[in-house]
Amino acid sequence: MTVLLWTKQLENGLERMDATHREFVEHYNLVAAALMEGAEAFLPAYDAFVAHTEAHFAQENRWMEAVDFPACHRGEHERVLAVLRDIRKRVANGDLFLARRLVEELPQWFDGHTNGMDAALAFHLQSVGYDVETGEFKPKAEGGACSDSPAGCACATLTATPEPAEQS
């Protein structure tokens, strides 16, 4: 049986995202275990996994929308959900072939997605000061760089004029 282990390598330093990813790992492992028992055991675990994944992706999509993050990440979410839904239909008709392939392939995809697209999203959310718990931007120190920017301080602006170098 394939097992997906939670490791420090999967952490992105954004607690809400990391907690959701730990839940994803737990759901995946339940699906992998249920697959060994056949379609009747698999479908309830799989449905719970799909529901979690839909909520997981919707959460990240809301964050991306709030900070105008590139749409390719949302596009990958849509493609994965389309595959998950297709596999659900196939399993309901007695075909477990693609379900087995999903269980084999998903850990590698999850590692790549978490350490690529999700890591970039977590970094961006933190760099612009977006609080995923409140859905608001953290206030900037008065008079600091970009303090008037609603998107946070992800710009490169000088806050003071440098002193001219001494001439010799």
N, C-alpha and C positions, 0 to 999 in steps of 0.2 A: 504494500500500500504506500502511495506517495503521501508524504507529510510535509507541510509547510511550517517551518519554525520561525518564530519571531526572534529577530536578532537586532543588535544595535545598528547594524548596517541598514536596516529598514527605517530607522528613526530619521525624521526630518527636522526635529527641534521645534515643532509646532504641536503642542500637546493634544489639541482637539483632533488634528489630522492623524497623529500617531495613535491615539485611542481608537479612532475609526479603523485604521489599518490593522490594529491588533484584533479588533472584532472581525474584520474580513478574514484574517488568518484562522480564527476560531471557526467561523462558518465554513470556510474551505475545508478544514480538517474533518468537520462533521459530514460534509458532502463526500469526501474521499472515502471515509469509513463506511458510509451508507451504500456507496456504489458496490462494495463487496457483497452486499446482501441482496442486490437486485433492484428492479424498477420500483417495486412497492415501497421499499425502505428509502430508496434514493429520492423519489419525488418530493416528499415533505421536507427533507433536508435541503434539497435543491431549491424549492420554492422559497424557503427562508433565506437561503444564500442570495437568490436573485432579488428578493425584497430588500435585503440589507445593501446589496450592491447598487440598486436603484437609489436608495436614500443616500448612500455614500457619495455616489457621483453627483446627485442633485445638490448635496452640500457643497462639494468642491465647485460645481458650476455656479452656484450663487456667489461664492467668494470671487471667482474669476470675473463674473459679470460686474461685481461691485468695484473691481480695480481695473477693468478693461484689459484683462489678460488675453493673450492670443487664443483664437478659436480652435487651433489644432488640438489642444488638450480636450476640449469639449467633444470634438469630432471623434477622438479615440474612445471616449466614454460611450458615445452613441454606437460606434461599431461593436464594442464589446457587448453592450446590452442587446444589440440585434442578434449576435451569435448566441448569447445566453437564452434568448427567447426562442430561437430556432431549435436549439438543443432540447428545450423543454417540450416542444411539440413532437419532436422525434421520439423522445423517451416515452411520452404519453402513448405513442403508437407502437411501443415495444422495441424501439431501436436504441440501444445503449452505446453504439460504436463511437459517436462523437462525444458522448458524455465521458467515456473512458479517455479519449484524446484530450478533452478539456482538463480533466484531472491530472493528466500527465504534463500538459503544457502550461497550465495556469501559474505554477510557482515561478517559472522563468519569466513569464510576461509580467507578473506582479513585481518581481525584483527590478526589472528594467523600468517599468512605469513608475514605481515608487522612487527609485534612485535617479530617474531622469525628469519626467514631466512633473511629478509631485514635488520633488526636491526644488525644482525651479519655481513652482508656485509658492511653496513655503517660504523660500528666500525672498521672493517678490512681495508677498504679503507682509513679511517682517520689515523689509526695507522701506515700504511705503507707510508703515505704521498702521496697517489695517488689523483691527481686533476681531478675530473670528467669532468670539463669544458674544460681543455686542453688536457686531455689524457696523461699527463706526471706526473712524480714523482716530488714532490717539492724538491728543493735543500736542503741539510743538511748543518748545520753550519760546517765550516772547522774544521777538527780534532775531531768532535763529534763522539759519539758511532755510529757505522755502517755507517759512512760517505762514505765509499767506496761501500756500498751495493746498487745496482740498485733498489731493492725492498723496500727500505726505512729502517726504524729503528724499525722493529718488532722483533729484536733479543734481547737476554739478554747477553750483553757483558760488562765486567767491563772496564771502561775507565782509571782507575788509580789503582795503587797498594795501598791497604790500609796500613796505618802505623801500625807497630807491637804494641801490647798492652804493657804497662809498666809492668814490673815484680816487685813484692814487696817482 
